[in-house]
Amino acid sequence: MQLTPAQVKRALSQFDAEAVPTDHPALPQLTRLFGNHTFLLDRTGLNMAVPTDSETGPQACQVINLATWNYGDPPVLEPHEPTPTDVVIQFETMH
């Protein structure tokens, strides 16, 4: 799911991460691999937000981890199968 700027702000208030900038050179490859999503980097690695089921639109998103940092010098992201996390981002009711 591609988050709006307001949703990104709301997400980052609940999840300690940074959004991957839209002009980042890796974004086209991430989009090819995973679809049109807002990608988030946190201390554990690379994530995306996937909407939870809702009949009235995205009220919440679950954070899915796509890659984790290794302990190299410098640290490198190591991709793996998408793994759901326990983090669920709540959005205000959309009208």
Secondary structure, DSSP 8 states (H G I E B T S, - for coil): ----HHHHHHHHHHS--EE--TT-TTHHHHHHHH-S--EEE-SSEEEEEEE---TTS-SEEEEEEEEEE-SSSS--EEEEEEEEEEEEEE-----
